[in-house]
Amino acid sequence: MTQTSTLTIADLYARVEAIFRKAGLNDVQAGALARVIVAGERDACKSHGIYRIEGALRTVKAGKVNPHAVPELELNEGTAIVKVNANGGFANPAFELGVPALAERARKLGLASLVINDCTHFSALWPEVEAVTNEGLAGLVMCPSYATVAPTGGNKPLFGTNPFAFGWPRPNQSPYVFDFATSVAARGEIELHRRAGKKLPEGWAIDADGNPTTDPEAALAGAMLPFGGHKGSAISTMIELLAGVMIGDLTSPEALAQLGTTTLAPAHGELIIAMSPEAFSAGRPGDPFARAEVLFEAIVGQGARLPSQRRFVARKKSETEGITLTAAEIEQLDRLEEKGLDAVS
């Protein structure tokens, strides 16, 4: 039987934050990264939990992200646009800085956007979109990545995994949230298959010659595929345009060209759009939140499951019982905390 250890959420946060501090990150960067990584473990999203620490540290060690960055807020008075310059740091502290101003602007105007520029992004988007719903707002979040996904009908990487998330606030309960890559699977899932020695499902990827493959190694050397064929390809293109071109930041091909590798976290921008359901429905009959609940109840009433419900169940369990890690995961934390950047190649 595999030996395991159980840590409280607070204890795991302290360990992860200590790792980033050992690696030279300042308080702003270390705290925000620790929060998002621990959230992944708390919600049983292993592909976005402590697995992500080494990639973040490799990016720091390679000099591709500024561990001392302090993001700067630009309010752009008179517009619905709030901007944060991440100053070459990670996206997470920049988002944390910008979301209060985003929420205030959205409640005032009905709709507002947060643009994050010059950031490095490595995490899931549901922490961002949940932060928007916690303000009583509906939210859309998107960002490019680096070119690892071929367009439908193509044979070479062009798009990023280009994640896209949406959230709707639900009074007194967990929000309606979905967060997915516009590729068939997140790149982290392919890496986890590689580490486990498992084949990929068919239709996930092509090799370097453009042929279908179920070999994770060949997929990582080739390209992933969009979900839903031409539909996913079109949505991925939209994200390149809105969260790359429109906000004056890098597209996925440009991010890869600047980074020079797919082993590090990419630099680009991020777009967050917040909307007030009350403002949009003003003057119309009915409470938008109550009407939404009718829809959700109808979905569940047919036996369907709302997205993110497994995460929320895992979250409640972690909050009461702690987070269980394997002996190998504990050893990984020990090694990273002891050696810092020396622990990664």
C-alpha positions as CSV (number, residue, x, y, z in Angstrom):
1,M,0.0,0.0,0.0
2,T,1.3,3.4,-0.9
3,Q,2.3,5.5,2.1
4,T,0.5,8.9,2.3
5,S,0.5,12.0,4.4
6,T,-2.4,14.4,5.1
7,L,-1.8,18.1,5.4
8,T,-4.2,20.9,6.2
9,I,-4.7,23.5,3.5
10,A,-2.9,26.0,5.6
11,D,0.1,23.7,6.2
12,L,0.4,22.9,2.5
13,Y,0.2,26.6,1.6
14,A,3.0,27.3,4.1
15,R,5.2,24.6,2.5
16,V,4.6,25.7,-1.1
17,E,5.1,29.4,-0.2
18,A,8.4,28.5,1.5
19,I,9.5,26.7,-1.7
20,F,9.0,29.8,-3.7
21,R,10.6,32.0,-1.2
22,K,13.6,29.7,-1.1
23,A,13.8,30.1,-4.9
24,G,14.0,33.9,-4.5
25,L,10.5,35.0,-5.3
26,N,9.3,38.1,-3.4
27,D,6.3,38.1,-1.1
28,V,3.8,39.2,-3.8
29,Q,4.9,36.5,-6.3
30,A,5.4,33.6,-3.8
31,G,2.0,34.2,-2.0
32,A,-0.1,34.3,-5.2
33,L,1.6,31.3,-6.7
34,A,1.2,29.3,-3.5
35,R,-2.5,30.1,-3.3
36,V,-3.3,29.0,-6.9
37,I,-1.2,25.8,-6.6
38,V,-2.7,24.8,-3.3
39,A,-6.2,25.5,-4.7
40,G,-5.4,22.9,-7.4
41,E,-4.5,20.3,-4.8
42,R,-7.5,21.3,-2.6
43,D,-9.9,20.7,-5.5
44,A,-8.2,17.4,-6.6
45,C,-7.0,19.0,-9.8
46,K,-3.6,17.2,-9.8
47,S,-2.5,18.5,-13.2
48,H,-2.6,22.1,-11.7
49,G,-1.4,21.4,-8.2
50,I,2.1,20.8,-6.8
51,Y,3.0,19.2,-10.2
52,R,3.2,22.8,-11.5
53,I,5.9,24.0,-9.0
54,E,8.9,22.6,-10.9
55,G,7.8,24.2,-14.2
56,A,7.4,27.6,-12.4
57,L,10.8,27.2,-10.9
58,R,12.4,26.2,-14.2
59,T,11.0,29.3,-15.7
60,V,12.5,31.4,-13.0
61,K,15.8,29.7,-13.2
62,A,15.9,30.3,-17.0
63,G,15.4,34.0,-16.5
64,K,12.1,34.0,-18.4
65,V,10.1,35.5,-15.5
66,N,10.9,38.2,-13.0
67,P,10.6,36.7,-9.5
68,H,10.9,40.2,-8.0
69,A,8.1,41.8,-10.1
70,V,5.6,44.0,-8.4
71,P,2.5,44.5,-10.7
72,E,1.2,48.0,-11.4
73,L,-2.5,48.9,-11.7
74,E,-3.8,51.3,-14.3
75,L,-7.4,52.3,-13.9
76,N,-8.0,54.1,-17.2
77,E,-10.7,56.4,-15.7
78,G,-13.7,57.0,-18.0
79,T,-13.5,53.6,-19.6
80,A,-14.6,50.0,-18.8
81,I,-11.0,48.8,-19.1
82,V,-8.8,48.2,-16.1
83,K,-5.2,47.3,-16.9
84,V,-2.4,45.7,-14.8
85,N,1.2,45.5,-16.0
86,A,2.6,42.3,-14.5
87,N,6.1,43.7,-15.2
88,G,7.4,40.4,-16.3
89,G,6.1,38.5,-13.3
90,F,3.5,35.7,-13.0
91,A,-0.1,36.4,-13.9
92,N,-1.6,35.4,-10.5
93,P,-0.4,38.4,-8.4
94,A,-1.3,40.8,-11.2
95,F,-4.8,39.3,-11.3
96,E,-5.2,39.6,-7.5
97,L,-4.2,43.2,-7.7
98,G,-6.7,44.0,-10.5
99,V,-9.8,42.1,-9.5
100,P,-11.1,44.6,-6.9
101,A,-10.9,47.5,-9.3
102,L,-12.5,45.2,-12.0
103,A,-15.4,44.4,-9.8
104,E,-16.0,48.0,-8.8
105,R,-16.0,49.1,-12.4
106,A,-18.3,46.3,-13.5
107,R,-20.8,47.1,-10.8
108,K,-20.7,50.8,-11.8
109,L,-20.9,50.3,-15.5
110,G,-22.6,46.9,-15.8
111,L,-19.6,45.5,-17.7
112,A,-15.8,45.9,-17.3
113,S,-12.6,44.2,-18.4
114,L,-9.3,43.5,-16.8
115,V,-6.3,43.3,-19.1
116,I,-3.1,41.8,-17.8
117,N,0.0,42.5,-19.9
118,D,3.5,41.1,-19.7
119,C,2.8,38.2,-17.5
120,T,3.8,34.5,-17.3
121,H,0.8,32.2,-16.9
122,F,0.9,28.5,-15.9
123,S,-2.2,27.8,-13.9
124,A,-5.9,27.0,-14.4
125,L,-8.4,29.8,-15.1
126,W,-11.1,28.7,-12.7
127,P,-9.4,30.5,-9.7
128,E,-9.7,33.8,-11.6
129,V,-13.3,33.2,-12.7
130,E,-14.3,32.1,-9.2
131,A,-12.9,35.4,-7.9
132,V,-15.1,37.2,-10.3
133,T,-18.2,35.3,-9.2
134,N,-17.3,35.9,-5.6
135,E,-18.0,39.6,-6.4
136,G,-21.5,38.7,-7.5
137,L,-20.5,39.0,-11.2
138,A,-20.6,36.8,-14.2
139,G,-17.1,36.4,-15.8
140,L,-15.2,35.3,-18.8
141,V,-11.5,34.6,-18.7
142,M,-9.2,33.6,-21.5
143,C,-5.5,33.6,-22.5
144,P,-3.3,32.2,-25.2
145,S,-0.3,30.0,-24.4
146,Y,2.5,28.9,-26.7
147,A,2.0,27.1,-30.0
148,T,1.4,23.4,-29.3
149,V,-2.0,22.8,-31.0
150,A,-2.5,22.4,-34.8
151,P,-5.6,24.0,-36.3
152,T,-8.2,21.6,-37.6
153,G,-6.9,20.4,-41.0
154,G,-3.4,21.6,-40.2
155,N,-0.3,19.5,-39.3
156,K,1.9,21.9,-37.3
157,P,1.5,23.7,-33.9
158,L,0.0,27.1,-34.2
159,F,-2.4,27.7,-31.4
160,G,-1.8,27.4,-27.7
161,T,-4.0,25.2,-25.5
162,N,-5.8,28.6,-25.1
163,P,-8.0,28.0,-22.0
164,F,-11.4,29.6,-21.7
165,A,-13.4,29.9,-18.5
166,F,-16.9,31.2,-17.6
167,G,-18.5,31.7,-14.2
168,W,-22.0,32.6,-13.0
169,P,-22.6,33.5,-9.3
170,R,-25.1,31.5,-7.3
171,P,-26.3,32.9,-4.0
172,N,-25.4,30.8,-1.0
173,Q,-23.8,28.0,-3.0
174,S,-20.8,27.3,-5.3
175,P,-20.9,29.1,-8.6
176,Y,-21.6,27.6,-12.0
177,V,-18.1,27.4,-13.5
178,F,-16.5,25.8,-16.5
179,D,-12.8,26.0,-17.4
180,F,-11.4,24.0,-20.3
181,A,-8.5,24.1,-22.8
182,T,-9.6,24.6,-26.4
183,S,-7.3,21.7,-27.2
184,V,-8.8,18.2,-26.7
185,A,-6.8,18.0,-23.4
186,A,-4.5,20.3,-21.4
187,R,-0.8,19.8,-22.1
188,G,-0.3,18.8,-18.5
189,E,-2.6,15.9,-19.0
190,I,-0.4,14.6,-21.8
191,E,2.6,15.0,-19.6
192,L,0.9,13.1,-16.8
193,H,0.2,10.3,-19.3
194,R,3.8,10.3,-20.3
195,R,5.0,10.0,-16.7
196,A,2.6,7.2,-16.0
197,G,3.5,5.3,-19.2
198,K,0.0,5.4,-20.4
199,K,-1.2,5.8,-24.0
200,L,-3.3,8.8,-25.0
201,P,-6.9,8.4,-26.2
202,E,-7.2,8.5,-30.0
203,G,-7.9,11.9,-31.4
204,W,-5.8,13.9,-28.9
205,A,-2.7,14.5,-30.9
206,I,-0.6,14.1,-34.0
207,D,3.1,13.4,-34.3
208,A,5.8,15.6,-35.9
209,D,4.9,14.3,-39.3
210,G,1.2,15.2,-38.9
211,N,0.1,11.6,-38.3
212,P,-2.4,10.6,-35.5
213,T,-0.6,9.2,-32.4
214,T,-1.4,7.8,-29.0
215,D,2.2,8.0,-27.8
216,P,2.6,10.9,-25.3
217,E,6.3,11.4,-26.3
218,A,5.3,11.7,-30.0
219,A,2.4,14.0,-29.1
220,L,4.7,16.3,-27.1
221,A,7.1,16.4,-30.1
222,G,4.2,17.0,-32.5
223,A,1.0,18.8,-31.8
224,M,-2.2,18.5,-29.9
225,L,-5.6,18.9,-31.6
226,P,-8.5,21.3,-30.9
227,F,-11.6,19.9,-29.2
228,G,-14.7,19.6,-31.5
229,G,-12.8,19.9,-34.7
230,H,-13.4,23.2,-36.6
231,K,-15.5,24.5,-33.7
232,G,-12.6,24.3,-31.2
233,S,-10.2,25.6,-33.8
234,A,-12.4,28.7,-34.3
235,I,-12.8,29.4,-30.6
236,S,-9.0,29.1,-30.2
237,T,-8.6,31.6,-33.0
238,M,-10.9,34.0,-31.2
239,I,-8.8,33.7,-28.0
240,E,-5.7,34.5,-30.0
241,L,-7.4,37.6,-31.3
242,L,-9.1,38.9,-28.1
243,A,-6.5,37.9,-25.5
244,G,-3.4,38.4,-27.7
245,V,-3.8,40.8,-30.6
246,M,-6.6,43.0,-29.1
247,I,-4.8,43.6,-25.8
248,G,-1.5,44.3,-27.5
249,D,0.2,41.2,-26.2
250,L,1.8,38.0,-27.6
251,T,-0.1,35.4,-29.6
252,S,0.8,31.7,-29.1
253,P,3.3,31.5,-32.0
254,E,4.9,34.8,-30.8
255,A,5.1,33.5,-27.2
256,L,6.8,30.3,-28.4
257,A,9.3,32.2,-30.5
258,Q,10.2,34.4,-27.5
259,L,10.4,31.5,-25.1
260,G,12.2,29.1,-27.4
261,T,11.0,26.0,-25.7
262,T,7.8,24.2,-24.5
263,T,9.5,23.2,-21.2
264,L,9.0,26.6,-19.5
265,A,5.9,28.7,-18.8
266,P,5.1,31.2,-21.5
267,A,4.8,34.9,-21.3
268,H,1.8,36.6,-22.9
269,G,-1.4,38.5,-21.7
270,E,-4.7,37.6,-20.2
271,L,-8.2,39.0,-20.6
272,I,-10.9,39.0,-17.9
273,I,-14.5,40.3,-18.6
274,A,-16.9,40.9,-15.7
275,M,-20.6,41.5,-16.1
276,S,-23.4,42.5,-13.7
277,P,-26.5,40.3,-14.2
278,E,-28.6,42.9,-12.4
279,A,-27.4,45.7,-14.7
280,F,-28.0,43.7,-17.9
281,S,-31.5,42.6,-16.8
282,A,-32.6,45.9,-15.4
283,G,-36.1,46.9,-16.4
284,R,-37.0,43.3,-17.4
285,P,-39.2,40.9,-15.4
286,G,-37.7,38.4,-13.0
287,D,-34.6,38.0,-10.9
288,P,-31.7,36.9,-13.1
289,F,-30.2,34.7,-10.3
290,A,-33.6,33.0,-9.6
291,R,-34.1,32.4,-13.3
292,A,-30.7,30.9,-13.6
293,E,-31.5,28.5,-10.8
294,V,-34.5,27.3,-12.7
295,L,-32.2,26.4,-15.6
296,F,-29.6,24.7,-13.3
297,E,-32.4,22.7,-11.6
298,A,-33.7,21.5,-15.0
299,I,-30.2,20.4,-16.0
300,V,-29.7,18.4,-12.8
301,G,-33.2,17.2,-13.0
302,Q,-32.4,15.3,-16.1
303,G,-29.6,13.5,-14.4
304,A,-26.9,15.7,-15.8
305,R,-24.0,17.1,-13.8
306,L,-23.1,20.7,-13.6
307,P,-19.4,21.4,-14.4
308,S,-16.9,21.8,-11.5
309,Q,-19.2,19.9,-9.1
310,R,-16.5,17.3,-8.5
311,R,-14.1,20.1,-7.7
312,F,-16.5,21.6,-5.2
313,V,-17.0,18.2,-3.5
314,A,-13.3,17.6,-3.3
315,R,-12.9,21.1,-1.9
316,K,-15.3,20.5,1.0
317,K,-13.5,17.2,1.8
318,S,-10.1,18.9,1.8
319,E,-11.5,21.7,4.1
320,T,-12.6,19.2,6.6
321,E,-10.2,16.3,6.2
322,G,-7.1,17.9,4.7
323,I,-5.1,17.2,1.5
324,T,-3.6,13.8,1.1
325,L,-0.2,13.5,-0.7
326,T,1.8,10.5,-1.6
327,A,5.2,9.8,-0.1
328,A,6.8,10.8,-3.5
329,E,4.9,14.1,-3.4
330,I,6.1,14.8,0.1
331,E,9.7,13.9,-0.9
332,Q,9.3,16.3,-3.9
333,L,8.2,19.1,-1.5
334,D,11.1,18.4,0.8
335,R,13.6,18.4,-2.0
336,L,12.3,21.7,-3.5
337,E,12.2,23.4,-0.1
338,E,15.8,22.3,0.7
339,K,17.4,23.1,-2.6
340,G,15.3,25.8,-4.2
341,L,16.3,26.5,-7.8
342,D,19.1,24.0,-7.5
343,A,16.5,21.2,-7.4
344,V,15.5,21.9,-11.1
345,S,17.4,21.6,-14.3
